[in-house]
Amino acid sequence: MEITLEQANELQKKARARAMEIGIPVNIAIMDTGGHLKSLQRMDDALIGSLDIAIQKAKTAMLFRMPSEQVGQFLKPEAAAYGLEHTNGGLVGFAGGLPIRRDGEIIGYIGVSGGAIAQDAMIAAEGSII
C-alpha cells in the first residue's frame, strides 16, 4: 500500500498545525515507499536551506526503513559504517525523518526541517500518524 495524496495532505496539515502551535516555521516533505516525493510544503518564513534537509531526512528514513536518527547511529566516527553518510546522495542522521505507518505497514516517509532537532522530531511525529 502506498500513501495517497489525500493522506499526504492530511499528514502535512497535522504537522503544520503542530509547527504553528510551537511557533516554528518548517519544511515538510512526504515521500512514497519508493522514495518519490509525494508532497513538499514550505511554511511561510521557513528557511529555504532546510528544504533539502527535509527531503534528505525523509529519504534517509526511506532507504533504511527506520527513523533518520537511528540511521545516525551508524554514521558516528566510532561506528563500523563510518562514511556511510556520503552514500546515496547524502544521508541525514539526526531526528526529523520517520516512516509513516498504516495498520503496521510502512506506506510513506516524512521529513521535517527548520527548527531545532527536537522540534523537527516532534513535528514529524505528529505528521507520521494516520
N, CA and C atoms as a LAMMPS dump frame, in Angstrom:
ITEM: TIMESTEP
0
ITEM: NUMBER OF ATOMS
390
ITEM: BOX BOUNDS ff ff ff
-5.0000000000000000e+02 5.0000000000000000e+02
-5.0000000000000000e+02 5.0000000000000000e+02
-5.0000000000000000e+02 5.0000000000000000e+02
ITEM: ATOMS id mol type element x y z
1 1 1 N 0.847 -1.171 0
2 1 2 C 0 0 0
3 1 3 C 0.899 1.243 0
4 2 1 N 0.562 2.187 -0.823
5 2 2 C 1.287 3.453 -0.915
6 2 3 C 0.452 4.577 -0.316
7 3 1 N 1.134 5.577 0.17
8 3 2 C 0.448 6.747 0.681
9 3 3 C -0.257 7.465 -0.467
10 4 1 N -1.469 7.898 -0.218
11 4 2 C -2.217 8.645 -1.23
12 4 3 C -1.944 10.131 -1.06
13 5 1 N -2.262 10.895 -2.075
14 5 2 C -2.108 12.341 -1.989
15 5 3 C -2.991 12.906 -0.879
16 6 1 N -4.186 12.364 -0.745
17 6 2 C -5.097 12.809 0.316
18 6 3 C -4.481 12.562 1.699
19 7 1 N -3.882 11.387 1.901
20 7 2 C -3.226 11.082 3.175
21 7 3 C -2.027 12 3.401
22 8 1 N -1.236 12.214 2.361
23 8 2 C -0.067 13.095 2.476
24 8 3 C -0.5 14.507 2.86
25 9 1 N -1.548 14.992 2.24
26 9 2 C -2.047 16.337 2.563
27 9 3 C -2.55 16.413 3.999
28 10 1 N -3.228 15.37 4.457
29 10 2 C -3.739 15.345 5.83
30 10 3 C -2.587 15.329 6.835
31 11 1 N -1.551 14.549 6.548
32 11 2 C -0.4 14.492 7.45
33 11 3 C 0.358 15.814 7.464
34 12 1 N 0.49 16.45 6.316
35 12 2 C 1.14 17.762 6.282
36 12 3 C 0.334 18.773 7.096
37 13 1 N -0.96 18.688 7.006
38 13 2 C -1.825 19.585 7.773
39 13 3 C -1.605 19.391 9.273
40 14 1 N -1.512 18.137 9.71
41 14 2 C -1.276 17.851 11.127
42 14 3 C 0.106 18.341 11.567
43 15 1 N 1.104 18.093 10.742
44 15 2 C 2.467 18.537 11.074
45 15 3 C 2.531 20.062 11.115
46 16 1 N 1.915 20.703 10.134
47 16 2 C 1.904 22.167 10.071
48 16 3 C 1.199 22.756 11.306
49 17 1 N 0.108 22.15 11.722
50 17 2 C -0.613 22.635 12.908
51 17 3 C 0.278 22.541 14.144
52 18 1 N 1.019 21.456 14.259
53 18 2 C 1.936 21.306 15.411
54 18 3 C 3.04 22.349 15.348
55 19 1 N 3.584 22.587 14.16
56 19 2 C 4.628 23.594 13.99
57 19 3 C 4.107 24.988 14.353
58 20 1 N 2.895 25.291 13.945
59 20 2 C 2.302 26.593 14.26
60 20 3 C 2.063 26.714 15.762
61 21 1 N 1.65 25.624 16.382
62 21 2 C 1.403 25.606 17.822
63 21 3 C 2.659 25.973 18.608
64 22 1 N 3.815 25.483 18.154
65 22 2 C 5.055 25.787 18.875
66 22 3 C 5.806 26.972 18.26
67 23 1 N 5.247 27.55 17.205
68 23 2 C 5.809 28.769 16.622
69 23 3 C 7.07 28.579 15.803
70 24 1 N 7.181 27.442 15.115
71 24 2 C 8.366 27.145 14.313
72 24 3 C 7.958 26.906 12.86
73 25 1 N 8.363 27.784 11.932
74 25 2 C 8.074 27.518 10.52
75 25 3 C 9.047 26.47 9.98
76 26 1 N 8.504 25.443 9.355
77 26 2 C 9.327 24.33 8.877
78 26 3 C 8.985 23.97 7.434
79 27 1 N 9.832 23.118 6.891
80 27 2 C 9.596 22.494 5.599
81 27 3 C 9.194 21.053 5.873
82 28 1 N 8.2 20.568 5.139
83 28 2 C 7.666 19.234 5.36
84 28 3 C 7.679 18.481 4.032
85 29 1 N 8.423 17.386 3.988
86 29 2 C 8.495 16.55 2.787
87 29 3 C 7.865 15.197 3.086
88 30 1 N 7.064 14.721 2.153
89 30 2 C 6.478 13.39 2.278
90 30 3 C 6.799 12.619 1.008
91 31 1 N 7.339 11.4 1.208
92 31 2 C 7.702 10.521 0.099
93 31 3 C 6.887 9.238 0.151
94 32 1 N 6.75 8.613 -1.013
95 32 2 C 6.14 7.287 -1.04
96 32 3 C 7.209 6.257 -0.697
97 33 1 N 6.858 4.986 -0.699
98 33 2 C 7.807 3.956 -0.28
99 33 3 C 8.943 3.748 -1.276
100 34 1 N 8.798 4.252 -2.48
101 34 2 C 9.866 4.163 -3.47
102 34 3 C 10.82 5.337 -3.42
103 35 1 N 10.567 6.269 -2.503
104 35 2 C 11.436 7.428 -2.365
105 35 3 C 11.097 8.574 -3.3
106 36 1 N 9.919 8.529 -3.874
107 36 2 C 9.486 9.612 -4.765
108 36 3 C 8.72 10.649 -3.954
109 37 1 N 9.029 11.893 -4.193
110 37 2 C 8.388 12.974 -3.462
111 37 3 C 6.899 13 -3.777
112 38 1 N 6.095 12.9 -2.745
113 38 2 C 4.64 12.924 -2.896
114 38 3 C 4.122 14.337 -2.656
115 39 1 N 4.741 15.009 -1.683
116 39 2 C 4.283 16.342 -1.322
117 39 3 C 5.415 17.089 -0.62
118 40 1 N 5.533 18.367 -0.894
119 40 2 C 6.544 19.207 -0.259
120 40 3 C 5.905 20.542 0.062
121 41 1 N 6.086 20.979 1.292
122 41 2 C 5.492 22.242 1.709
123 41 3 C 6.495 23.058 2.507
124 42 1 N 6.638 24.315 2.131
125 42 2 C 7.481 25.25 2.869
126 42 3 C 6.559 26.264 3.529
127 43 1 N 6.504 26.228 4.855
128 43 2 C 5.684 27.181 5.589
129 43 3 C 6.251 28.584 5.39
130 44 1 N 5.411 29.576 5.524
131 44 2 C 5.874 30.962 5.445
132 44 3 C 7.012 31.159 6.434
133 45 1 N 8.079 31.795 5.978
134 45 2 C 9.268 32.113 6.785
135 45 3 C 10.141 30.915 7.123
136 46 1 N 9.821 29.718 6.618
137 46 2 C 10.708 28.571 6.837
138 46 3 C 11.989 28.801 6.045
139 47 1 N 13.087 28.349 6.593
140 47 2 C 14.385 28.542 5.95
141 47 3 C 14.468 27.776 4.637
142 48 1 N 14.88 28.45 3.586
143 48 2 C 14.997 27.816 2.277
144 48 3 C 16.046 26.709 2.317
145 49 1 N 17.124 26.928 3.065
146 49 2 C 18.176 25.92 3.165
147 49 3 C 17.718 24.628 3.809
148 50 1 N 16.598 24.668 4.503
149 50 2 C 16.075 23.464 5.164
150 50 3 C 15.212 22.608 4.246
151 51 1 N 14.866 23.112 3.065
152 51 2 C 14.062 22.316 2.137
153 51 3 C 14.768 21.006 1.803
154 52 1 N 16.014 21.095 1.392
155 52 2 C 16.763 19.893 1.031
156 52 3 C 16.963 18.985 2.231
157 53 1 N 17.146 19.566 3.403
158 53 2 C 17.335 18.751 4.607
159 53 3 C 16.066 17.947 4.905
160 54 1 N 14.895 18.569 4.765
161 54 2 C 13.632 17.848 4.987
162 54 3 C 13.51 16.673 4.018
163 55 1 N 13.835 16.916 2.757
164 55 2 C 13.767 15.854 1.754
165 55 3 C 14.763 14.749 2.086
166 56 1 N 15.983 15.125 2.458
167 56 2 C 17.01 14.133 2.771
168 56 3 C 16.681 13.336 4.034
169 57 1 N 16.016 13.955 5.005
170 57 2 C 15.595 13.211 6.192
171 57 3 C 14.581 12.133 5.816
172 58 1 N 13.591 12.506 4.989
173 58 2 C 12.601 11.521 4.531
174 58 3 C 13.289 10.424 3.721
175 59 1 N 14.227 10.817 2.861
176 59 2 C 14.941 9.846 2.025
177 59 3 C 15.786 8.901 2.878
178 60 1 N 16.456 9.433 3.881
179 60 2 C 17.266 8.598 4.77
180 60 3 C 16.392 7.565 5.468
181 61 1 N 15.241 8.012 5.984
182 61 2 C 14.309 7.079 6.632
183 61 3 C 13.832 6.021 5.642
184 62 1 N 13.576 6.427 4.397
185 62 2 C 13.102 5.504 3.376
186 62 3 C 14.166 4.463 3.028
187 63 1 N 15.397 4.908 2.841
188 63 2 C 16.455 3.991 2.414
189 63 3 C 16.725 2.883 3.429
190 64 1 N 16.524 3.189 4.711
191 64 2 C 16.827 2.207 5.753
192 64 3 C 15.594 1.752 6.526
193 65 1 N 14.418 2.246 6.132
194 65 2 C 13.132 1.878 6.751
195 65 3 C 13.148 2.035 8.265
196 66 1 N 13.742 3.155 8.694
197 66 2 C 13.806 3.461 10.121
198 66 3 C 13.941 4.969 10.288
199 67 1 N 13.689 5.48 11.498
200 67 2 C 13.859 6.914 11.733
201 67 3 C 15.278 7.369 11.384
202 68 1 N 15.381 8.559 10.83
203 68 2 C 16.683 9.091 10.404
204 68 3 C 17.673 9.142 11.564
205 69 1 N 17.205 9.408 12.769
206 69 2 C 18.122 9.468 13.909
207 69 3 C 18.701 8.087 14.244
208 70 1 N 17.967 7.018 13.961
209 70 2 C 18.523 5.673 14.169
210 70 3 C 19.619 5.382 13.155
211 71 1 N 19.433 5.857 11.931
212 71 2 C 20.48 5.715 10.923
213 71 3 C 21.731 6.455 11.399
214 72 1 N 21.528 7.561 12.089
215 72 2 C 22.633 8.352 12.603
216 72 3 C 23.578 7.575 13.5
217 73 1 N 23.095 6.518 14.131
218 73 2 C 23.955 5.701 14.982
219 73 3 C 25.062 5.03 14.163
220 74 1 N 24.786 4.768 12.895
221 74 2 C 25.775 4.139 12.019
222 74 3 C 26.743 5.159 11.42
223 75 1 N 26.412 6.439 11.538
224 75 2 C 27.205 7.489 10.91
225 75 3 C 28.261 8.086 11.838
226 76 1 N 28.25 7.684 13.084
227 76 2 C 29.208 8.206 14.054
228 76 3 C 30.62 7.732 13.718
229 77 1 N 31.614 8.548 14.015
230 77 2 C 33.003 8.148 13.708
231 77 3 C 33.404 6.803 14.297
232 78 1 N 32.88 6.461 15.464
233 78 2 C 33.268 5.189 16.088
234 78 3 C 32.475 3.987 15.558
235 79 1 N 31.488 4.245 14.708
236 79 2 C 30.68 3.151 14.155
237 79 3 C 31.435 2.437 13.03
238 80 1 N 31.127 1.182 12.869
239 80 2 C 31.8 0.38 11.848
240 80 3 C 31.481 0.858 10.431
241 81 1 N 30.394 1.6 10.262
242 81 2 C 29.983 2.071 8.932
243 81 3 C 30.282 3.551 8.734
244 82 1 N 31.257 4.062 9.464
245 82 2 C 31.615 5.476 9.334
246 82 3 C 31.886 5.793 7.858
247 83 1 N 31.359 6.908 7.388
248 83 2 C 31.473 7.309 5.992
249 83 3 C 30.212 7.02 5.206
250 84 1 N 29.293 6.267 5.816
251 84 2 C 28.032 5.91 5.167
252 84 3 C 27.238 7.149 4.746
253 85 1 N 27.424 8.265 5.464
254 85 2 C 26.657 9.479 5.158
255 85 3 C 26.958 10.028 3.771
256 86 1 N 28.032 9.579 3.162
257 86 2 C 28.401 10.049 1.83
258 86 3 C 27.809 9.189 0.722
259 87 1 N 27.032 8.181 1.084
260 87 2 C 26.412 7.305 0.091
261 87 3 C 25.013 7.8 -0.251
262 88 1 N 24.448 7.262 -1.291
263 88 2 C 23.039 7.515 -1.657
264 88 3 C 22.714 8.989 -1.851
265 89 1 N 23.672 9.765 -2.292
266 89 2 C 23.433 11.196 -2.494
267 89 3 C 23.443 11.986 -1.206
268 90 1 N 23.888 11.377 -0.13
269 90 2 C 23.968 12.042 1.172
270 90 3 C 22.858 11.592 2.098
271 91 1 N 23.24 11.276 3.324
272 91 2 C 22.275 10.863 4.343
273 91 3 C 22.25 11.89 5.463
274 92 1 N 21.12 11.997 6.125
275 92 2 C 20.969 12.877 7.282
276 92 3 C 20.673 11.988 8.48
277 93 1 N 21.568 12.008 9.461
278 93 2 C 21.466 11.086 10.586
279 93 3 C 20.979 11.697 11.872
280 94 1 N 20.141 12.714 11.787
281 94 2 C 19.55 13.249 13.007
282 94 3 C 18.034 13.289 12.858
283 95 1 N 17.354 13.535 13.964
284 95 2 C 15.896 13.386 14.044
285 95 3 C 15.146 14.3 13.084
286 96 1 N 13.979 13.806 12.671
287 96 2 C 13.08 14.565 11.811
288 96 3 C 12.623 13.789 10.597
289 97 1 N 13.171 12.592 10.38
290 97 2 C 12.736 11.727 9.296
291 97 3 C 12.151 10.449 9.862
292 98 1 N 10.927 10.126 9.475
293 98 2 C 10.22 8.969 10.055
294 98 3 C 9.438 8.186 9.006
295 99 1 N 9.308 6.886 9.219
296 99 2 C 8.359 6.115 8.412
297 99 3 C 6.923 6.514 8.796
298 100 1 N 6.046 6.451 7.831
299 100 2 C 4.613 6.657 8.059
300 100 3 C 3.978 5.276 7.946
301 101 1 N 3.288 4.858 8.992
302 101 2 C 2.695 3.511 9.014
303 101 3 C 1.176 3.588 9.058
304 102 1 N 0.589 2.603 8.404
305 102 2 C -0.86 2.414 8.489
306 102 3 C -1.089 0.93 8.698
307 103 1 N -1.78 0.603 9.775
308 103 2 C -2.029 -0.796 10.142
309 103 3 C -0.724 -1.586 10.208
310 104 1 N 0.325 -0.96 10.74
311 104 2 C 1.609 -1.611 10.916
312 104 3 C 2.497 -1.661 9.682
313 105 1 N 1.962 -1.267 8.535
314 105 2 C 2.712 -1.307 7.278
315 105 3 C 3.217 0.091 6.917
316 106 1 N 4.457 0.171 6.472
317 106 2 C 5.004 1.457 6.035
318 106 3 C 4.378 1.827 4.698
319 107 1 N 3.797 3.017 4.637
320 107 2 C 3.178 3.483 3.389
321 107 3 C 3.858 4.736 2.842
322 108 1 N 4.786 5.305 3.601
323 108 2 C 5.478 6.51 3.157
324 108 3 C 6.461 6.971 4.213
325 109 1 N 7.012 8.149 3.979
326 109 2 C 8.027 8.718 4.882
327 109 3 C 7.834 10.223 4.96
328 110 1 N 8.144 10.781 6.134
329 110 2 C 8.059 12.218 6.335
330 110 3 C 9.419 12.741 6.782
331 111 1 N 9.758 13.913 6.305
332 111 2 C 10.956 14.613 6.747
333 111 3 C 10.594 16.043 7.08
334 112 1 N 11.057 16.528 8.223
335 112 2 C 10.769 17.889 8.674
336 112 3 C 12.075 18.571 9.022
337 113 1 N 12.224 19.828 8.586
338 113 2 C 13.413 20.599 8.925
339 113 3 C 13.067 22.083 8.985
340 114 1 N 13.734 22.761 9.897
341 114 2 C 13.538 24.206 10.037
342 114 3 C 13.64 24.667 11.467
343 115 1 N 13.432 23.773 12.399
344 115 2 C 13.549 24.11 13.816
345 115 3 C 14.765 23.434 14.411
346 116 1 N 14.831 23.446 15.73
347 116 2 C 15.854 22.661 16.413
348 116 3 C 15.532 21.186 16.17
349 117 1 N 16.508 20.326 16.317
350 117 2 C 16.314 18.912 16.022
351 117 3 C 15.149 18.32 16.812
352 118 1 N 15.043 18.642 18.089
353 118 2 C 13.946 18.113 18.912
354 118 3 C 12.593 18.62 18.401
355 119 1 N 12.551 19.862 17.933
356 119 2 C 11.302 20.413 17.389
357 119 3 C 10.933 19.712 16.085
358 120 1 N 11.913 19.523 15.22
359 120 2 C 11.655 18.805 13.963
360 120 3 C 11.115 17.407 14.253
361 121 1 N 11.708 16.73 15.237
362 121 2 C 11.27 15.379 15.596
363 121 3 C 9.824 15.377 16.08
364 122 1 N 9.472 16.361 16.911
365 122 2 C 8.121 16.451 17.455
366 122 3 C 7.111 16.702 16.326
367 123 1 N 7.457 17.571 15.406
368 123 2 C 6.557 17.903 14.303
369 123 3 C 6.417 16.712 13.362
370 124 1 N 7.534 16.046 13.058
371 124 2 C 7.497 14.858 12.186
372 124 3 C 6.656 13.759 12.83
373 125 1 N 6.786 13.575 14.135
374 125 2 C 5.999 12.553 14.83
375 125 3 C 4.513 12.823 14.66
376 126 1 N 4.122 14.067 14.758
377 126 2 C 2.711 14.434 14.592
378 126 3 C 2.24 14.124 13.175
379 127 1 N 3.131 14.333 12.203
380 127 2 C 2.775 14.111 10.8
381 127 3 C 2.995 12.69 10.314
382 128 1 N 3.335 11.787 11.205
383 128 2 C 3.573 10.397 10.778
384 128 3 C 2.453 9.459 11.228
385 129 1 N 1.447 10.013 11.879
386 129 2 C 0.377 9.184 12.435
387 129 3 C -0.891 9.363 11.605
388 130 1 N -1.292 8.289 10.953
389 130 2 C -2.531 8.335 10.144
390 130 3 C -3.699 7.947 11.031
